[in-house]
Amino acid sequence: MAQIKVQGQTNLVRDVKSNAILNTSTSEFTAYMSKYKNREKTNDVLRGAVKEINTIKNEMKEIKSLLTKVLNK
C-alpha cells in the first residue's frame, strides 16, 4: 500500500490507491475513540432524560384531565 505524507501533519498519510487519509498515531486514535465513547454515553444519558421528561409530561396531562373531570361533576 503506497502512502504519501500529508503536508503539515506529522501523523497523517494519504493512501494513494483509495485516496483516504489515515492516522498513523495509535495514541491519537485511542484518545479519539475514548472521547467518542464518552460523547456517546453522554448522548445516551440525555436521550434517557428526554424520554423520562416526556413520560412525566404525559402523566401530568392525564392527571390534569382526571382532575378536570372530577371538578366538572
CHARMM-style PDB file with segment names, atoms N, HN, CA, C and O in Angstrom:
ATOM      1  N   MET     1       0.857  -1.167   0.000  1.00  0.00      PROA
ATOM      2  CA  MET     1       0.000   0.000   0.000  1.00  0.00      PROA
ATOM      3  C   MET     1       0.909   1.238   0.000  1.00  0.00      PROA
ATOM      4  O   MET     1       1.677   1.455   0.937  1.00  0.00      PROA
ATOM      5  N   ALA     2       0.810   2.029  -1.046  1.00  0.00      PROA
ATOM      6  HN  ALA     2       0.186   1.853  -1.807  1.00  0.00      PROA
ATOM      7  CA  ALA     2       1.620   3.237  -1.162  1.00  0.00      PROA
ATOM      8  C   ALA     2       0.958   4.378  -0.406  1.00  0.00      PROA
ATOM      9  O   ALA     2      -0.252   4.585  -0.500  1.00  0.00      PROA
ATOM     10  N   GLN     3       1.764   5.112   0.339  1.00  0.00      PROA
ATOM     11  HN  GLN     3       2.747   4.944   0.415  1.00  0.00      PROA
ATOM     12  CA  GLN     3       1.246   6.218   1.137  1.00  0.00      PROA
ATOM     13  C   GLN     3       2.116   7.446   0.939  1.00  0.00      PROA
ATOM     14  O   GLN     3       3.329   7.351   0.751  1.00  0.00      PROA
ATOM     15  N   ILE     4       1.464   8.607   0.986  1.00  0.00      PROA
ATOM     16  HN  ILE     4       0.479   8.684   1.138  1.00  0.00      PROA
ATOM     17  CA  ILE     4       2.154   9.889   0.871  1.00  0.00      PROA
ATOM     18  C   ILE     4       1.867  10.666   2.142  1.00  0.00      PROA
ATOM     19  O   ILE     4       0.721  10.713   2.590  1.00  0.00      PROA
ATOM     20  N   LYS     5       2.893  11.280   2.737  1.00  0.00      PROA
ATOM     21  HN  LYS     5       3.824  11.241   2.373  1.00  0.00      PROA
ATOM     22  CA  LYS     5       2.686  12.088   3.947  1.00  0.00      PROA
ATOM     23  C   LYS     5       1.835  13.308   3.614  1.00  0.00      PROA
ATOM     24  O   LYS     5       1.991  13.918   2.556  1.00  0.00      PROA
ATOM     25  N   VAL     6       0.938  13.654   4.525  1.00  0.00      PROA
ATOM     26  HN  VAL     6       0.811  13.159   5.384  1.00  0.00      PROA
ATOM     27  CA  VAL     6       0.103  14.844   4.365  1.00  0.00      PROA
ATOM     28  C   VAL     6       0.922  16.047   4.806  1.00  0.00      PROA
ATOM     29  O   VAL     6       1.514  16.057   5.885  1.00  0.00      PROA
ATOM     30  N   GLN     7       0.943  17.046   3.958  1.00  0.00      PROA
ATOM     31  HN  GLN     7       0.462  17.038   3.081  1.00  0.00      PROA
ATOM     32  CA  GLN     7       1.751  18.234   4.233  1.00  0.00      PROA
ATOM     33  C   GLN     7       1.257  18.939   5.498  1.00  0.00      PROA
ATOM     34  O   GLN     7       0.063  19.202   5.641  1.00  0.00      PROA
ATOM     35  N   GLY     8       2.175  19.241   6.408  1.00  0.00      PROA
ATOM     36  HN  GLY     8       3.145  19.028   6.292  1.00  0.00      PROA
ATOM     37  CA  GLY     8       1.841  19.961   7.628  1.00  0.00      PROA
ATOM     38  C   GLY     8       1.285  19.087   8.739  1.00  0.00      PROA
ATOM     39  O   GLY     8       0.984  19.593   9.820  1.00  0.00      PROA
ATOM     40  N   GLN     9       1.140  17.791   8.503  1.00  0.00      PROA
ATOM     41  HN  GLN     9       1.385  17.380   7.625  1.00  0.00      PROA
ATOM     42  CA  GLN     9       0.603  16.868   9.504  1.00  0.00      PROA
ATOM     43  C   GLN     9       1.582  15.708   9.673  1.00  0.00      PROA
ATOM     44  O   GLN     9       1.851  14.978   8.719  1.00  0.00      PROA
ATOM     45  N   THR    10       2.107  15.542  10.866  1.00  0.00      PROA
ATOM     46  HN  THR    10       1.888  16.135  11.641  1.00  0.00      PROA
ATOM     47  CA  THR    10       3.118  14.505  11.079  1.00  0.00      PROA
ATOM     48  C   THR    10       2.522  13.108  11.206  1.00  0.00      PROA
ATOM     49  O   THR    10       3.193  12.123  10.897  1.00  0.00      PROA
ATOM     50  N   ASN    11       1.272  13.007  11.657  1.00  0.00      PROA
ATOM     51  HN  ASN    11       0.727  13.807  11.907  1.00  0.00      PROA
ATOM     52  CA  ASN    11       0.674  11.693  11.911  1.00  0.00      PROA
ATOM     53  C   ASN    11      -0.337  11.269  10.857  1.00  0.00      PROA
ATOM     54  O   ASN    11      -1.038  10.274  11.047  1.00  0.00      PROA
ATOM     55  N   LEU    12      -0.429  11.998   9.756  1.00  0.00      PROA
ATOM     56  HN  LEU    12       0.140  12.806   9.602  1.00  0.00      PROA
ATOM     57  CA  LEU    12      -1.400  11.659   8.724  1.00  0.00      PROA
ATOM     58  C   LEU    12      -0.699  11.307   7.420  1.00  0.00      PROA
ATOM     59  O   LEU    12       0.284  11.939   7.032  1.00  0.00      PROA
ATOM     60  N   VAL    13      -1.228  10.280   6.749  1.00  0.00      PROA
ATOM     61  HN  VAL    13      -2.027   9.766   7.065  1.00  0.00      PROA
ATOM     62  CA  VAL    13      -0.747   9.903   5.421  1.00  0.00      PROA
ATOM     63  C   VAL    13      -1.953   9.700   4.511  1.00  0.00      PROA
ATOM     64  O   VAL    13      -3.061   9.437   4.979  1.00  0.00      PROA
ATOM     65  N   ARG    14      -1.725   9.825   3.207  1.00  0.00      PROA
ATOM     66  HN  ARG    14      -0.825  10.039   2.826  1.00  0.00      PROA
ATOM     67  CA  ARG    14      -2.789   9.588   2.231  1.00  0.00      PROA
ATOM     68  C   ARG    14      -2.483   8.286   1.502  1.00  0.00      PROA
ATOM     69  O   ARG    14      -1.377   8.086   1.000  1.00  0.00      PROA
ATOM     70  N   ASP    15      -3.479   7.404   1.450  1.00  0.00      PROA
ATOM     71  HN  ASP    15      -4.378   7.566   1.858  1.00  0.00      PROA
ATOM     72  CA  ASP    15      -3.351   6.164   0.696  1.00  0.00      PROA
ATOM     73  C   ASP    15      -3.530   6.509  -0.781  1.00  0.00      PROA
ATOM     74  O   ASP    15      -4.552   7.072  -1.173  1.00  0.00      PROA
ATOM     75  N   VAL    16      -2.554   6.177  -1.579  1.00  0.00      PROA
ATOM     76  HN  VAL    16      -1.723   5.720  -1.260  1.00  0.00      PROA
ATOM     77  CA  VAL    16      -2.573   6.547  -2.995  1.00  0.00      PROA
ATOM     78  C   VAL    16      -3.704   5.838  -3.738  1.00  0.00      PROA
ATOM     79  O   VAL    16      -4.342   6.441  -4.601  1.00  0.00      PROA
ATOM     80  N   LYS    17      -3.960   4.584  -3.421  1.00  0.00      PROA
ATOM     81  HN  LYS    17      -3.442   4.095  -2.720  1.00  0.00      PROA
ATOM     82  CA  LYS    17      -4.972   3.803  -4.137  1.00  0.00      PROA
ATOM     83  C   LYS    17      -6.392   4.280  -3.834  1.00  0.00      PROA
ATOM     84  O   LYS    17      -7.175   4.511  -4.755  1.00  0.00      PROA
ATOM     85  N   SER    18      -6.730   4.431  -2.551  1.00  0.00      PROA
ATOM     86  HN  SER    18      -6.094   4.243  -1.802  1.00  0.00      PROA
ATOM     87  CA  SER    18      -8.104   4.799  -2.175  1.00  0.00      PROA
ATOM     88  C   SER    18      -8.278   6.294  -1.965  1.00  0.00      PROA
ATOM     89  O   SER    18      -9.404   6.782  -1.868  1.00  0.00      PROA
ATOM     90  N   ASN    19      -7.167   7.026  -1.895  1.00  0.00      PROA
ATOM     91  HN  ASN    19      -6.252   6.630  -1.974  1.00  0.00      PROA
ATOM     92  CA  ASN    19      -7.177   8.473  -1.657  1.00  0.00      PROA
ATOM     93  C   ASN    19      -7.655   8.826  -0.243  1.00  0.00      PROA
ATOM     94  O   ASN    19      -8.011   9.974   0.023  1.00  0.00      PROA
ATOM     95  N   ALA    20      -7.661   7.842   0.658  1.00  0.00      PROA
ATOM     96  HN  ALA    20      -7.372   6.910   0.442  1.00  0.00      PROA
ATOM     97  CA  ALA    20      -8.115   8.058   2.038  1.00  0.00      PROA
ATOM     98  C   ALA    20      -6.993   8.654   2.879  1.00  0.00      PROA
ATOM     99  O   ALA    20      -5.813   8.390   2.647  1.00  0.00      PROA
ATOM    100  N   ILE    21      -7.385   9.461   3.860  1.00  0.00      PROA
ATOM    101  HN  ILE    21      -8.343   9.675   4.049  1.00  0.00      PROA
ATOM    102  CA  ILE    21      -6.434   9.995   4.834  1.00  0.00      PROA
ATOM    103  C   ILE    21      -6.403   9.024   6.016  1.00  0.00      PROA
ATOM    104  O   ILE    21      -7.451   8.671   6.556  1.00  0.00      PROA
ATOM    105  N   LEU    22      -5.211   8.596   6.414  1.00  0.00      PROA
ATOM    106  HN  LEU    22      -4.360   8.883   5.975  1.00  0.00      PROA
ATOM    107  CA  LEU    22      -5.052   7.636   7.501  1.00  0.00      PROA
ATOM    108  C   LEU    22      -4.224   8.238   8.623  1.00  0.00      PROA
ATOM    109  O   LEU    22      -3.244   8.942   8.380  1.00  0.00      PROA
ATOM    110  N   ASN    23      -4.630   7.954   9.856  1.00  0.00      PROA
ATOM    111  HN  ASN    23      -5.427   7.383  10.053  1.00  0.00      PROA
ATOM    112  CA  ASN    23      -3.881   8.403  11.024  1.00  0.00      PROA
ATOM    113  C   ASN    23      -2.908   7.295  11.410  1.00  0.00      PROA
ATOM    114  O   ASN    23      -3.313   6.150  11.612  1.00  0.00      PROA
ATOM    115  N   THR    24      -1.648   7.629  11.509  1.00  0.00      PROA
ATOM    116  HN  THR    24      -1.318   8.559  11.345  1.00  0.00      PROA
ATOM    117  CA  THR    24      -0.633   6.628  11.842  1.00  0.00      PROA
ATOM    118  C   THR    24      -0.295   6.600  13.331  1.00  0.00      PROA
ATOM    119  O   THR    24       0.517   5.780  13.760  1.00  0.00      PROA
ATOM    120  N   SER    25      -0.899   7.473  14.119  1.00  0.00      PROA
ATOM    121  HN  SER    25      -1.558   8.139  13.771  1.00  0.00      PROA
ATOM    122  CA  SER    25      -0.620   7.545  15.552  1.00  0.00      PROA
ATOM    123  C   SER    25      -1.676   6.759  16.323  1.00  0.00      PROA
ATOM    124  O   SER    25      -2.851   7.126  16.328  1.00  0.00      PROA
ATOM    125  N   THR    26      -1.254   5.683  16.969  1.00  0.00      PROA
ATOM    126  HN  THR    26      -0.300   5.385  16.965  1.00  0.00      PROA
ATOM    127  CA  THR    26      -2.211   4.884  17.740  1.00  0.00      PROA
ATOM    128  C   THR    26      -2.681   5.622  18.984  1.00  0.00      PROA
ATOM    129  O   THR    26      -3.820   5.439  19.414  1.00  0.00      PROA
ATOM    130  N   SER    27      -1.829   6.449  19.567  1.00  0.00      PROA
ATOM    131  HN  SER    27      -0.904   6.598  19.217  1.00  0.00      PROA
ATOM    132  CA  SER    27      -2.237   7.179  20.774  1.00  0.00      PROA
ATOM    133  C   SER    27      -3.313   8.218  20.443  1.00  0.00      PROA
ATOM    134  O   SER    27      -4.246   8.405  21.224  1.00  0.00      PROA
ATOM    135  N   GLU    28      -3.195   8.889  19.305  1.00  0.00      PROA
ATOM    136  HN  GLU    28      -2.437   8.737  18.670  1.00  0.00      PROA
ATOM    137  CA  GLU    28      -4.230   9.845  18.899  1.00  0.00      PROA
ATOM    138  C   GLU    28      -5.536   9.124  18.604  1.00  0.00      PROA
ATOM    139  O   GLU    28      -6.612   9.610  18.951  1.00  0.00      PROA
ATOM    140  N   PHE    29      -5.438   7.960  17.961  1.00  0.00      PROA
ATOM    141  HN  PHE    29      -4.564   7.565  17.679  1.00  0.00      PROA
ATOM    142  CA  PHE    29      -6.636   7.188  17.659  1.00  0.00      PROA
ATOM    143  C   PHE    29      -7.315   6.728  18.944  1.00  0.00      PROA
ATOM    144  O   PHE    29      -8.538   6.809  19.063  1.00  0.00      PROA
ATOM    145  N   THR    30      -6.534   6.250  19.897  1.00  0.00      PROA
ATOM    146  HN  THR    30      -5.541   6.185  19.800  1.00  0.00      PROA
ATOM    147  CA  THR    30      -7.079   5.805  21.181  1.00  0.00      PROA
ATOM    148  C   THR    30      -7.757   6.962  21.908  1.00  0.00      PROA
ATOM    149  O   THR    30      -8.836   6.793  22.476  1.00  0.00      PROA
ATOM    150  N   ALA    31      -7.133   8.127  21.892  1.00  0.00      PROA
ATOM    151  HN  ALA    31      -6.257   8.265  21.431  1.00  0.00      PROA
ATOM    152  CA  ALA    31      -7.724   9.309  22.535  1.00  0.00      PROA
ATOM    153  C   ALA    31      -9.025   9.689  21.847  1.00  0.00      PROA
ATOM    154  O   ALA    31     -10.001  10.028  22.515  1.00  0.00      PROA
ATOM    155  N   TYR    32      -9.052   9.637  20.520  1.00  0.00      PROA
ATOM    156  HN  TYR    32      -8.259   9.362  19.977  1.00  0.00      PROA
ATOM    157  CA  TYR    32     -10.268   9.958  19.767  1.00  0.00      PROA
ATOM    158  C   TYR    32     -11.390   8.988  20.120  1.00  0.00      PROA
ATOM    159  O   TYR    32     -12.522   9.405  20.365  1.00  0.00      PROA
ATOM    160  N   MET    33     -11.077   7.697  20.147  1.00  0.00      PROA
ATOM    161  HN  MET    33     -10.158   7.358  19.948  1.00  0.00      PROA
ATOM    162  CA  MET    33     -12.101   6.700  20.456  1.00  0.00      PROA
ATOM    163  C   MET    33     -12.621   6.868  21.877  1.00  0.00      PROA
ATOM    164  O   MET    33     -13.810   6.666  22.126  1.00  0.00      PROA
ATOM    165  N   SER    34     -11.761   7.230  22.800  1.00  0.00      PROA
ATOM    166  HN  SER    34     -10.795   7.394  22.598  1.00  0.00      PROA
ATOM    167  CA  SER    34     -12.180   7.468  24.180  1.00  0.00      PROA
ATOM    168  C   SER    34     -13.157   8.639  24.243  1.00  0.00      PROA
ATOM    169  O   SER    34     -14.193   8.555  24.902  1.00  0.00      PROA
ATOM    170  N   LYS    35     -12.826   9.724  23.560  1.00  0.00      PROA
ATOM    171  HN  LYS    35     -11.984   9.793  23.025  1.00  0.00      PROA
ATOM    172  CA  LYS    35     -13.725  10.885  23.521  1.00  0.00      PROA
ATOM    173  C   LYS    35     -15.042  10.521  22.855  1.00  0.00      PROA
ATOM    174  O   LYS    35     -16.105  10.949  23.305  1.00  0.00      PROA
ATOM    175  N   TYR    36     -14.981   9.734  21.787  1.00  0.00      PROA
ATOM    176  HN  TYR    36     -14.117   9.386  21.421  1.00  0.00      PROA
ATOM    177  CA  TYR    36     -16.183   9.318  21.067  1.00  0.00      PROA
ATOM    178  C   TYR    36     -17.101   8.501  21.978  1.00  0.00      PROA
ATOM    179  O   TYR    36     -18.310   8.730  22.020  1.00  0.00      PROA
ATOM    180  N   LYS    37     -16.519   7.552  22.703  1.00  0.00      PROA
ATOM    181  HN  LYS    37     -15.537   7.366  22.669  1.00  0.00      PROA
ATOM    182  CA  LYS    37     -17.318   6.713  23.601  1.00  0.00      PROA
ATOM    183  C   LYS    37     -17.929   7.541  24.729  1.00  0.00      PROA
ATOM    184  O   LYS    37     -19.080   7.318  25.103  1.00  0.00      PROA
ATOM    185  N   ASN    38     -17.176   8.489  25.271  1.00  0.00      PROA
ATOM    186  HN  ASN    38     -16.240   8.670  24.967  1.00  0.00      PROA
ATOM    187  CA  ASN    38     -17.710   9.363  26.316  1.00  0.00      PROA
ATOM    188  C   ASN    38     -18.857  10.210  25.784  1.00  0.00      PROA
ATOM    189  O   ASN    38     -19.856  10.415  26.473  1.00  0.00      PROA
ATOM    190  N   ARG    39     -18.712  10.702  24.556  1.00  0.00      PROA
ATOM    191  HN  ARG    39     -17.900  10.535  23.996  1.00  0.00      PROA
ATOM    192  CA  ARG    39     -19.771  11.504  23.940  1.00  0.00      PROA
ATOM    193  C   ARG    39     -21.027  10.660  23.727  1.00  0.00      PROA
ATOM    194  O   ARG    39     -22.142  11.138  23.938  1.00  0.00      PROA
ATOM    195  N   GLU    40     -20.848   9.405  23.310  1.00  0.00      PROA
ATOM    196  HN  GLU    40     -19.943   9.017  23.138  1.00  0.00      PROA
ATOM    197  CA  GLU    40     -21.983   8.509  23.124  1.00  0.00      PROA
ATOM    198  C   GLU    40     -22.688   8.234  24.456  1.00  0.00      PROA
ATOM    199  O   GLU    40     -23.917   8.206  24.510  1.00  0.00      PROA
ATOM    200  N   LYS    41     -21.918   8.032  25.530  1.00  0.00      PROA
ATOM    201  HN  LYS    41     -20.919   8.055  25.486  1.00  0.00      PROA
ATOM    202  CA  LYS    41     -22.520   7.812  26.850  1.00  0.00      PROA
ATOM    203  C   LYS    41     -23.330   9.028  27.279  1.00  0.00      PROA
ATOM    204  O   LYS    41     -24.436   8.894  27.802  1.00  0.00      PROA
ATOM    205  N   THR    42     -22.771  10.221  27.054  1.00  0.00      PROA
ATOM    206  HN  THR    42     -21.872  10.330  26.629  1.00  0.00      PROA
ATOM    207  CA  THR    42     -23.468  11.457  27.403  1.00  0.00      PROA
ATOM    208  C   THR    42     -24.764  11.576  26.611  1.00  0.00      PROA
ATOM    209  O   THR    42     -25.800  11.955  27.157  1.00  0.00      PROA
ATOM    210  N   ASN    43     -24.702  11.252  25.323  1.00  0.00      PROA
ATOM    211  HN  ASN    43     -23.860  10.945  24.879  1.00  0.00      PROA
ATOM    212  CA  ASN    43     -25.900  11.314  24.489  1.00  0.00      PROA
ATOM    213  C   ASN    43     -26.947  10.308  24.951  1.00  0.00      PROA
ATOM    214  O   ASN    43     -28.141  10.608  24.933  1.00  0.00      PROA
ATOM    215  N   ASP    44     -26.516   9.121  25.364  1.00  0.00      PROA
ATOM    216  HN  ASP    44     -25.547   8.877  25.379  1.00  0.00      PROA
ATOM    217  CA  ASP    44     -27.452   8.114  25.868  1.00  0.00      PROA
ATOM    218  C   ASP    44     -28.152   8.604  27.131  1.00  0.00      PROA
ATOM    219  O   ASP    44     -29.359   8.421  27.287  1.00  0.00      PROA
ATOM    220  N   VAL    45     -27.395   9.225  28.031  1.00  0.00      PROA
ATOM    221  HN  VAL    45     -26.414   9.373  27.905  1.00  0.00      PROA
ATOM    222  CA  VAL    45     -27.977   9.769  29.265  1.00  0.00      PROA
ATOM    223  C   VAL    45     -28.983  10.858  28.920  1.00  0.00      PROA
ATOM    224  O   VAL    45     -30.065  10.912  29.506  1.00  0.00      PROA
ATOM    225  N   LEU    46     -28.639  11.715  27.982  1.00  0.00      PROA
ATOM    226  HN  LEU    46     -27.761  11.671  27.506  1.00  0.00      PROA
ATOM    227  CA  LEU    46     -29.535  12.797  27.575  1.00  0.00      PROA
ATOM    228  C   LEU    46     -30.813  12.243  26.951  1.00  0.00      PROA
ATOM    229  O   LEU    46     -31.907  12.721  27.249  1.00  0.00      PROA
ATOM    230  N   ARG    47     -30.677  11.237  26.085  1.00  0.00      PROA
ATOM    231  HN  ARG    47     -29.788  10.849  25.843  1.00  0.00      PROA
ATOM    232  CA  ARG    47     -31.867  10.624  25.473  1.00  0.00      PROA
ATOM    233  C   ARG    47     -32.768  10.009  26.544  1.00  0.00      PROA
ATOM    234  O   ARG    47     -33.992  10.119  26.471  1.00  0.00      PROA
ATOM    235  N   GLY    48     -32.156   9.360  27.542  1.00  0.00      PROA
ATOM    236  HN  GLY    48     -31.161   9.271  27.601  1.00  0.00      PROA
ATOM    237  CA  GLY    48     -32.933   8.775  28.630  1.00  0.00      PROA
ATOM    238  C   GLY    48     -33.675   9.837  29.419  1.00  0.00      PROA
ATOM    239  O   GLY    48     -34.830   9.640  29.797  1.00  0.00      PROA
ATOM    240  N   ALA    49     -33.014  10.970  29.672  1.00  0.00      PROA
ATOM    241  HN  ALA    49     -32.076  11.129  29.365  1.00  0.00      PROA
ATOM    242  CA  ALA    49     -33.655  12.061  30.408  1.00  0.00      PROA
ATOM    243  C   ALA    49     -34.819  12.635  29.614  1.00  0.00      PROA
ATOM    244  O   ALA    49     -35.863  12.949  30.186  1.00  0.00      PROA
ATOM    245  N   VAL    50     -34.654  12.776  28.309  1.00  0.00      PROA
ATOM    246  HN  VAL    50     -33.807  12.521  27.844  1.00  0.00      PROA
ATOM    247  CA  VAL    50     -35.731  13.306  27.465  1.00  0.00      PROA
ATOM    248  C   VAL    50     -36.926  12.357  27.485  1.00  0.00      PROA
ATOM    249  O   VAL    50     -38.069  12.805  27.581  1.00  0.00      PROA
ATOM    250  N   LYS    51     -36.674  11.049  27.396  1.00  0.00      PROA
ATOM    251  HN  LYS    51     -35.746  10.685  27.318  1.00  0.00      PROA
ATOM    252  CA  LYS    51     -37.771  10.073  27.446  1.00  0.00      PROA
ATOM    253  C   LYS    51     -38.507  10.162  28.778  1.00  0.00      PROA
ATOM    254  O   LYS    51     -39.736  10.123  28.823  1.00  0.00      PROA
ATOM    255  N   GLU    52     -37.741  10.281  29.861  1.00  0.00      PROA
ATOM    256  HN  GLU    52     -36.742  10.313  29.824  1.00  0.00      PROA
ATOM    257  CA  GLU    52     -38.337  10.363  31.193  1.00  0.00      PROA
ATOM    258  C   GLU    52     -39.178  11.631  31.334  1.00  0.00      PROA
ATOM    259  O   GLU    52     -40.269  11.592  31.902  1.00  0.00      PROA
ATOM    260  N   ILE    53     -38.679  12.745  30.826  1.00  0.00      PROA
ATOM    261  HN  ILE    53     -37.792  12.776  30.365  1.00  0.00      PROA
ATOM    262  CA  ILE    53     -39.422  14.007  30.873  1.00  0.00      PROA
ATOM    263  C   ILE    53     -40.713  13.888  30.082  1.00  0.00      PROA
ATOM    264  O   ILE    53     -41.763  14.346  30.534  1.00  0.00      PROA
ATOM    265  N   ASN    54     -40.645  13.275  28.904  1.00  0.00      PROA
ATOM    266  HN  ASN    54     -39.792  12.903  28.538  1.00  0.00      PROA
ATOM    267  CA  ASN    54     -41.854  13.112  28.095  1.00  0.00      PROA
ATOM    268  C   ASN    54     -42.872  12.219  28.787  1.00  0.00      PROA
ATOM    269  O   ASN    54     -44.075  12.466  28.694  1.00  0.00      PROA
ATOM    270  N   THR    55     -42.407  11.189  29.477  1.00  0.00      PROA
ATOM    271  HN  THR    55     -41.431  10.989  29.552  1.00  0.00      PROA
ATOM    272  CA  THR    55     -43.308  10.322  30.231  1.00  0.00      PROA
ATOM    273  C   THR    55     -43.990  11.110  31.347  1.00  0.00      PROA
ATOM    274  O   THR    55     -45.198  10.987  31.548  1.00  0.00      PROA
ATOM    275  N   ILE    56     -43.228  11.906  32.062  1.00  0.00      PROA
ATOM    276  HN  ILE    56     -42.247  12.006  31.899  1.00  0.00      PROA
ATOM    277  CA  ILE    56     -43.786  12.723  33.146  1.00  0.00      PROA
ATOM    278  C   ILE    56     -44.800  13.720  32.590  1.00  0.00      PROA
ATOM    279  O   ILE    56     -45.851  13.936  33.193  1.00  0.00      PROA
ATOM    280  N   LYS    57     -44.491  14.329  31.446  1.00  0.00      PROA
ATOM    281  HN  LYS    57     -43.637  14.154  30.956  1.00  0.00      PROA
ATOM    282  CA  LYS    57     -45.424  15.280  30.833  1.00  0.00      PROA
ATOM    283  C   LYS    57     -46.743  14.593  30.485  1.00  0.00      PROA
ATOM    284  O   LYS    57     -47.816  15.153  30.711  1.00  0.00      PROA
ATOM    285  N   ASN    58     -46.665  13.381  29.936  1.00  0.00      PROA
ATOM    286  HN  ASN    58     -45.794  12.926  29.752  1.00  0.00      PROA
ATOM    287  CA  ASN    58     -47.888  12.655  29.589  1.00  0.00      PROA
ATOM    288  C   ASN    58     -48.686  12.295  30.840  1.00  0.00      PROA
ATOM    289  O   ASN    58     -49.915  12.376  30.840  1.00  0.00      PROA
ATOM    290  N   GLU    59     -47.995  11.900  31.894  1.00  0.00      PROA
ATOM    291  HN  GLU    59     -46.997  11.835  31.894  1.00  0.00      PROA
ATOM    292  CA  GLU    59     -48.684  11.579  33.140  1.00  0.00      PROA
ATOM    293  C   GLU    59     -49.350  12.818  33.728  1.00  0.00      PROA
ATOM    294  O   GLU    59     -50.459  12.734  34.255  1.00  0.00      PROA
ATOM    295  N   MET    60     -48.686  13.960  33.642  1.00  0.00      PROA
ATOM    296  HN  MET    60     -47.785  14.028  33.214  1.00  0.00      PROA
ATOM    297  CA  MET    60     -49.272  15.211  34.137  1.00  0.00      PROA
ATOM    298  C   MET    60     -50.526  15.573  33.341  1.00  0.00      PROA
ATOM    299  O   MET    60     -51.503  16.059  33.910  1.00  0.00      PROA
ATOM    300  N   LYS    61     -50.502  15.338  32.035  1.00  0.00      PROA
ATOM    301  HN  LYS    61     -49.708  14.943  31.573  1.00  0.00      PROA
ATOM    302  CA  LYS    61     -51.684  15.604  31.206  1.00  0.00      PROA
ATOM    303  C   LYS    61     -52.844  14.712  31.634  1.00  0.00      PROA
ATOM    304  O   LYS    61     -53.989  15.159  31.705  1.00  0.00      PROA
ATOM    305  N   GLU    62     -52.537  13.435  31.921  1.00  0.00      PROA
ATOM    306  HN  GLU    62     -51.607  13.072  31.863  1.00  0.00      PROA
ATOM    307  CA  GLU    62     -53.578  12.518  32.380  1.00  0.00      PROA
ATOM    308  C   GLU    62     -54.153  12.976  33.716  1.00  0.00      PROA
ATOM    309  O   GLU    62     -55.370  12.971  33.901  1.00  0.00      PROA
ATOM    310  N   ILE    63     -53.289  13.373  34.647  1.00  0.00      PROA
ATOM    311  HN  ILE    63     -52.301  13.378  34.497  1.00  0.00      PROA
ATOM    312  CA  ILE    63     -53.740  13.848  35.955  1.00  0.00      PROA
ATOM    313  C   ILE    63     -54.603  15.085  35.789  1.00  0.00      PROA
ATOM    314  O   ILE    63     -55.645  15.205  36.434  1.00  0.00      PROA
ATOM    315  N   LYS    64     -54.187  16.000  34.939  1.00  0.00      PROA
ATOM    316  HN  LYS    64     -53.340  15.903  34.415  1.00  0.00      PROA
ATOM    317  CA  LYS    64     -54.953  17.223  34.695  1.00  0.00      PROA
ATOM    318  C   LYS    64     -56.324  16.883  34.121  1.00  0.00      PROA
ATOM    319  O   LYS    64     -57.336  17.462  34.517  1.00  0.00      PROA
ATOM    320  N   SER    65     -56.344  15.944  33.190  1.00  0.00      PROA
ATOM    321  HN  SER    65     -55.522  15.474  32.868  1.00  0.00      PROA
ATOM    322  CA  SER    65     -57.611  15.534  32.590  1.00  0.00      PROA
ATOM    323  C   SER    65     -58.536  14.917  33.639  1.00  0.00      PROA
ATOM    324  O   SER    65     -59.730  15.215  33.667  1.00  0.00      PROA
ATOM    325  N   LEU    66     -57.996  14.068  34.491  1.00  0.00      PROA
ATOM    326  HN  LEU    66     -57.027  13.826  34.469  1.00  0.00      PROA
ATOM    327  CA  LEU    66     -58.807  13.440  35.533  1.00  0.00      PROA
ATOM    328  C   LEU    66     -59.313  14.472  36.539  1.00  0.00      PROA
ATOM    329  O   LEU    66     -60.464  14.396  36.970  1.00  0.00      PROA
ATOM    330  N   LEU    67     -58.476  15.428  36.916  1.00  0.00      PROA
ATOM    331  HN  LEU    67     -57.542  15.489  36.566  1.00  0.00      PROA
ATOM    332  CA  LEU    67     -58.904  16.477  37.842  1.00  0.00      PROA
ATOM    333  C   LEU    67     -60.009  17.334  37.228  1.00  0.00      PROA
ATOM    334  O   LEU    67     -60.960  17.719  37.908  1.00  0.00      PROA
ATOM    335  N   THR    68     -59.874  17.622  35.952  1.00  0.00      PROA
ATOM    336  HN  THR    68     -59.102  17.308  35.399  1.00  0.00      PROA
ATOM    337  CA  THR    68     -60.906  18.409  35.266  1.00  0.00      PROA
ATOM    338  C   THR    68     -62.229  17.658  35.274  1.00  0.00      PROA
ATOM    339  O   THR    68     -63.278  18.262  35.495  1.00  0.00      PROA
ATOM    340  N   LYS    69     -62.197  16.349  35.035  1.00  0.00      PROA
ATOM    341  HN  LYS    69     -61.344  15.858  34.855  1.00  0.00      PROA
ATOM    342  CA  LYS    69     -63.416  15.540  35.050  1.00  0.00      PROA
ATOM    343  C   LYS    69     -64.044  15.539  36.441  1.00  0.00      PROA
ATOM    344  O   LYS    69     -65.261  15.661  36.573  1.00  0.00      PROA
ATOM    345  N   VAL    70     -63.213  15.401  37.481  1.00  0.00      PROA
ATOM    346  HN  VAL    70     -62.224  15.301  37.373  1.00  0.00      PROA
ATOM    347  CA  VAL    70     -63.718  15.367  38.855  1.00  0.00      PROA
ATOM    348  C   VAL    70     -64.343  16.707  39.218  1.00  0.00      PROA
ATOM    349  O   VAL    70     -65.400  16.738  39.849  1.00  0.00      PROA
ATOM    350  N   LEU    71     -63.720  17.804  38.837  1.00  0.00      PROA
ATOM    351  HN  LEU    71     -62.862  17.779  38.324  1.00  0.00      PROA
ATOM    352  CA  LEU    71     -64.236  19.130  39.172  1.00  0.00      PROA
ATOM    353  C   LEU    71     -65.513  19.461  38.412  1.00  0.00      PROA
ATOM    354  O   LEU    71     -66.327  20.243  38.902  1.00  0.00      PROA
ATOM    355  N   ASN    72     -65.708  18.894  37.243  1.00  0.00      PROA
ATOM    356  HN  ASN    72     -65.046  18.258  36.845  1.00  0.00      PROA
ATOM    357  CA  ASN    72     -66.899  19.174  36.439  1.00  0.00      PROA
ATOM    358  C   ASN    72     -68.100  18.351  36.867  1.00  0.00      PROA
ATOM    359  O   ASN    72     -69.201  18.592  36.372  1.00  0.00      PROA
ATOM    360  N   LYS    73     -67.936  17.396  37.758  1.00  0.00      PROA
ATOM    361  HN  LYS    73     -67.041  17.199  38.159  1.00  0.00      PROA
ATOM    362  CA  LYS    73     -69.068  16.574  38.203  1.00  0.00      PROA
ATOM    363  C   LYS    73     -69.874  17.273  39.239  1.00  0.00      PROA
ATOM    364  OT1 LYS    73     -70.864  16.725  39.724  1.00  0.00      PROA
TER     365      LYS     73
END
